[in-house]
Amino acid sequence: MNNIYKMITGAIAIAFLSTSVVADSSNFAGPYIGVQSTVMGVELDASHNDNEGIVTTGVAGKFAMIAGAEIGYAIPVGDSLLIDIGANYISGDAKIESSSTSPTASTSNNPAVKFQMEDYYTFYIAPTFVLTDSSSIYLKLGVTESEVTVTGDVTQPGDLQGETFAIGTRTQLASGLFIRTEAGMSEFDKLTVTGKTANAETDQTGVSTLTTITADPTVAYGAISIGYKF
């Protein structure tokens, strides 16, 4: 988190030091739409606490290039400052499989549990500092949601919610077209599921009610957007 604060503070300082006296925020103002190409890395720090009290930890990750879309409205609040309010959607998924590594646990009594994150929605606000009539830098703060699907004899969690922090640039062309580059990170709330089968550790199959699986999802991404300002 400290690195994020340093990134934001540094970006603000660079923006104010670099802002041109001829910068015009009206060139960036107004509604816009865009399409994204995103390289996303998803990390899931998992902990599997089985029915014997044995805790197994691990990290699973996935990198992928996926598509997305965005829509927003940039409101000028000065010659060199705008408040950009918008939303974007990224289509993709990341999966993790968790099972106990206890040497005394049978496969039938400790079956693997799989859960999957997919479809990311972010609602954001992005203070934007105009550098020249065609270039700007922005900081993005957003709330992100992701759908979760779990396969296995466990309780079903709700959708994930988290916070997104990003920094980016936007180059605006006279034709209305723009190019946006962005790098950011999303930190999600902890995901927790428990087994649904009582006494599974004895002679039943399934996941014991004494078994708990948790994961802390983190998403890091880089994106390039091409869009149009109306």
RODO-2510 file (C-alpha; in nm, 4 decimals, decimal comma):
residues 230
     n   res          X          Y          Z
     1     m     0,0000     0,0000     0,0000
     2     n     0,2882     0,2390     0,0711
     3     n     0,4073     0,1961    -0,2866
     4     i     0,0640     0,3009    -0,4127
     5     y     0,0689     0,6157    -0,2010
     6     k     0,4183     0,6993    -0,3256
     7     m     0,3070     0,6461    -0,6843
     8     i     0,0081     0,8760    -0,6410
     9     t     0,2085     1,1473    -0,4622
    10     g     0,4812     1,1363    -0,7267
    11     a     0,2304     1,1549    -1,0096
    12     i     0,0639     1,4610    -0,8590
    13     a     0,3986     1,6353    -0,8229
    14     i     0,4973     1,5552    -1,1815
    15     a     0,1612     1,6739    -1,3113
    16     f     0,1792     2,0109    -1,1393
    17     l     0,5420     2,0676    -1,2351
    18     s     0,4767     1,9722    -1,5969
    19     t     0,1466     2,1520    -1,6568
    20     s     0,1768     2,3999    -1,9417
    21     v     0,0345     2,7504    -1,9133
    22     v    -0,1409     2,6940    -2,2474
    23     a    -0,3049     2,3679    -2,1403
    24     d    -0,6793     2,3578    -2,2063
    25     s    -0,8924     2,1104    -2,0156
    26     s    -1,1866     2,1622    -2,2524
    27     n    -1,0078     1,9463    -2,5103
    28     f    -1,0593     1,6461    -2,2797
    29     a    -1,4006     1,7361    -2,1391
    30     g    -1,7195     1,5519    -2,2218
    31     p    -1,8511     1,1967    -2,2623
    32     y    -1,6386     0,9197    -2,4101
    33     i    -1,6361     0,5497    -2,4883
    34     g    -1,3472     0,3150    -2,5510
    35     v    -1,2259    -0,0410    -2,5939
    36     q    -0,9380    -0,1909    -2,3980
    37     s    -0,6681    -0,4484    -2,4413
    38     t    -0,5527    -0,5577    -2,0974
    39     v    -0,2687    -0,7737    -1,9727
    40     m    -0,3810    -0,9004    -1,6345
    41     g    -0,2014    -1,0961    -1,3663
    42     v    -0,4192    -1,2531    -1,0961
    43     e    -0,2635    -1,3875    -0,7764
    44     l    -0,4577    -1,5900    -0,5216
    45     d    -0,2833    -1,6489    -0,1876
    46     a    -0,4677    -1,9526    -0,0585
    47     s    -0,4874    -2,1285     0,2768
    48     h    -0,6495    -2,4713     0,3183
    49     n    -0,7183    -2,5616     0,6833
    50     d    -0,8357    -2,9233     0,6717
    51     n    -1,0367    -3,1334     0,9133
    52     e    -0,7197    -3,2517     1,0885
    53     g    -0,6075    -2,9001     1,1710
    54     i    -0,3340    -2,9079     0,9044
    55     v    -0,2945    -2,5810     0,7168
    56     t    -0,1692    -2,5853     0,3592
    57     t    -0,0794    -2,2570     0,1908
    58     g     0,0007    -2,1779    -0,1683
    59     v    -0,0104    -1,9175    -0,4413
    60     a    -0,1786    -1,9551    -0,7775
    61     g    -0,1631    -1,7030    -1,0580
    62     k    -0,2588    -1,6427    -1,4162
    63     f    -0,1496    -1,3995    -1,6835
    64     a    -0,3709    -1,3308    -1,9810
    65     m    -0,4404    -1,0711    -2,2474
    66     i    -0,8105    -0,9957    -2,2477
    67     a    -1,0525    -0,7372    -2,3840
    68     g    -1,2671    -0,4795    -2,2126
    69     a    -1,4712    -0,1660    -2,2603
    70     e    -1,5159     0,1658    -2,0812
    71     i    -1,7521     0,4605    -2,0701
    72     g    -1,7196     0,7873    -1,8841
    73     y    -1,7553     1,1615    -1,8590
    74     a    -1,4744     1,4107    -1,7903
    75     i    -1,5846     1,7264    -1,6102
    76     p    -1,3538     2,0322    -1,6273
    77     v    -1,2970     2,2093    -1,2949
    78     g    -1,0232     2,4438    -1,4122
    79     d    -0,7906     2,5177    -1,7021
    80     s    -0,5656     2,2262    -1,6117
    81     l    -0,7847     1,9910    -1,4071
    82     l    -1,0756     1,7558    -1,4794
    83     i    -1,2689     1,5021    -1,2757
    84     d    -1,3219     1,1889    -1,4829
    85     i    -1,6094     0,9650    -1,3698
    86     g    -1,6656     0,6331    -1,5434
    87     a    -1,6920     0,2569    -1,5473
    88     n    -1,5143    -0,0245    -1,7249
    89     y    -1,5705    -0,3956    -1,7773
    90     i    -1,3014    -0,6589    -1,8296
    91     s    -1,3929    -1,0099    -1,9398
    92     g    -1,1744    -1,2936    -1,8140
    93     d    -1,1273    -1,5529    -1,5415
    94     a    -0,8728    -1,6984    -1,3010
    95     k    -0,9014    -2,0360    -1,1299
    96     i    -0,7443    -2,1986    -0,8253
    97     e    -0,7672    -2,5550    -0,6934
    98     s    -0,7153    -2,6275    -0,3256
    99     s    -0,6824    -2,9595    -0,1437
   100     s    -0,5202    -3,0891     0,1717
   101     t    -0,1679    -3,2331     0,1574
   102     s    -0,2090    -3,4214     0,4817
   103     p    -0,0372    -3,7635     0,4515
   104     t    -0,3218    -3,9303     0,6433
   105     a    -0,6053    -3,7746     0,4461
   106     s    -0,7628    -3,9796     0,1711
   107     t    -0,8539    -3,8316    -0,1640
   108     s    -1,2208    -3,9158    -0,1159
   109     n    -1,2354    -3,7439     0,2219
   110     n    -1,0392    -3,4394     0,1072
   111     p    -1,1508    -3,3709    -0,2475
   112     a    -1,0191    -3,0724    -0,4331
   113     v    -1,2174    -2,7500    -0,4267
   114     k    -1,2048    -2,5179    -0,7255
   115     f    -1,3123    -2,1580    -0,7376
   116     q    -1,3031    -1,9094    -1,0191
   117     m    -1,3007    -1,5296    -1,0443
   118     e    -1,4513    -1,3857    -1,3608
   119     d    -1,5868    -1,0660    -1,5152
   120     y    -1,4506    -0,7525    -1,3511
   121     y    -1,6549    -0,4335    -1,3163
   122     t    -1,4932    -0,1112    -1,1938
   123     f    -1,6622     0,2181    -1,1118
   124     y    -1,4061     0,4930    -1,0797
   125     i    -1,3209     0,8575    -1,0301
   126     a    -1,0005     0,9871    -1,1859
   127     p    -0,8604     1,3357    -1,1183
   128     t    -0,6921     1,4320    -1,4467
   129     f    -0,4132     1,6877    -1,4832
   130     v    -0,3743     1,8461    -1,8263
   131     l    -0,0134     1,8764    -1,9410
   132     t    -0,0660     2,0128    -2,2925
   133     d    -0,3617     2,0593    -2,5231
   134     s    -0,3293     1,6945    -2,6275
   135     s    -0,1819     1,5119    -2,3272
   136     s    -0,2815     1,4507    -1,9668
   137     i    -0,2023     1,2305    -1,6694
   138     y    -0,4562     1,0892    -1,4272
   139     l    -0,4940     0,8979    -1,1033
   140     k    -0,7743     0,6472    -1,0742
   141     l    -0,9524     0,5357    -0,7580
   142     g    -1,2252     0,2799    -0,8039
   143     v    -1,4478     0,0117    -0,6573
   144     t    -1,4228    -0,3241    -0,8352
   145     e    -1,6536    -0,6240    -0,8256
   146     s    -1,5921    -0,9740    -0,9587
   147     e    -1,8178    -1,2762    -0,9861
   148     v    -1,7100    -1,5936    -0,8046
   149     t    -1,8042    -1,9518    -0,8873
   150     v    -1,7084    -2,2416    -0,6567
   151     t    -1,7042    -2,6106    -0,7521
   152     g    -1,6998    -2,8638    -0,4701
   153     d    -1,8776    -2,9642    -0,1506
   154     v    -1,8421    -2,6200     0,0065
   155     t    -2,0521    -2,3149     0,0827
   156     q    -2,0961    -2,0612    -0,1964
   157     p    -1,9440    -1,7173    -0,1314
   158     g    -2,0838    -1,3896    -0,2553
   159     d    -1,9242    -1,1788    -0,5264
   160     l    -1,5884    -1,0237    -0,4491
   161     q    -1,5463    -0,6536    -0,3832
   162     g    -1,2257    -0,4572    -0,3739
   163     e    -1,0479    -0,1293    -0,4362
   164     t    -0,8570    -0,0303    -0,7497
   165     f    -0,5672     0,2156    -0,7694
   166     a    -0,4138     0,3163    -1,1025
   167     i    -0,2122     0,5791    -1,2848
   168     g    -0,2405     0,6533    -1,6549
   169     t    -0,1995     0,8929    -1,9451
   170     r    -0,4436     1,0085    -2,2094
   171     t    -0,3515     1,1510    -2,5475
   172     q    -0,6361     1,3377    -2,7141
   173     l    -0,6446     1,3891    -3,0923
   174     a    -0,8259     1,6728    -3,2679
   175     s    -1,0523     1,4210    -3,4418
   176     g    -1,1990     1,3110    -3,1077
   177     l    -1,0043     0,9873    -3,0930
   178     f    -0,7885     0,9260    -2,7872
   179     i    -0,5331     0,6759    -2,6650
   180     r    -0,5106     0,5857    -2,2982
   181     t    -0,2396     0,3848    -2,1200
   182     e    -0,2863     0,2647    -1,7646
   183     a    -0,1209     0,0540    -1,4963
   184     g    -0,2944    -0,0421    -1,1760
   185     m    -0,3769    -0,2886    -0,9020
   186     s    -0,6962    -0,4217    -0,7429
   187     e    -0,7026    -0,5579    -0,3879
   188     f    -1,0056    -0,7734    -0,3079
   189     d    -1,1628    -0,8759     0,0203
   190     k    -1,0781    -1,2208     0,1526
   191     l    -1,2676    -1,5117    -0,0013
   192     t    -1,3729    -1,7820     0,2468
   193     v    -1,5598    -2,1112     0,2012
   194     t    -1,6228    -2,4056     0,4370
   195     g    -1,7144    -2,7680     0,3846
   196     k    -2,0780    -2,8790     0,3964
   197     t    -2,0478    -3,2473     0,5000
   198     a    -2,0578    -3,3342     0,8705
   199     n    -1,8197    -3,6110     0,9833
   200     a    -1,6567    -3,6300     0,6412
   201     e    -1,3291    -3,7095     0,8161
   202     t    -1,4583    -4,0515     0,9240
   203     d    -1,6470    -4,2691     0,6778
   204     q    -1,8195    -4,0174     0,4487
   205     t    -1,7108    -3,8492     0,1340
   206     g    -1,7208    -3,4761     0,0738
   207     v    -1,5573    -3,1794     0,2417
   208     s    -1,5791    -3,1705     0,6187
   209     t    -1,7545    -2,8836     0,7936
   210     l    -1,4248    -2,8461     0,9838
   211     t    -1,2449    -2,7554     0,6612
   212     t    -1,1966    -2,3887     0,5734
   213     i    -1,0424    -2,2526     0,2555
   214     t    -0,9487    -1,8857     0,2248
   215     a    -0,7861    -1,6809    -0,0494
   216     d    -0,6686    -1,3210    -0,0862
   217     p    -0,7044    -1,2223    -0,4530
   218     t    -0,4863    -0,9482    -0,6008
   219     v    -0,5029    -0,8264    -0,9594
   220     a    -0,2258    -0,6287    -1,1300
   221     y    -0,2817    -0,5046    -1,4819
   222     g    -0,1641    -0,2895    -1,7679
   223     a    -0,4081    -0,1610    -2,0282
   224     i    -0,4195     0,0309    -2,3547
   225     s    -0,7483     0,1912    -2,4587
   226     i    -0,8582     0,3442    -2,7856
   227     g    -1,1716     0,5502    -2,7722
   228     y    -1,3675     0,8493    -2,8874
   229     k    -1,4632     1,1694    -2,7038
   230     f    -1,7910     1,3166    -2,8181
***
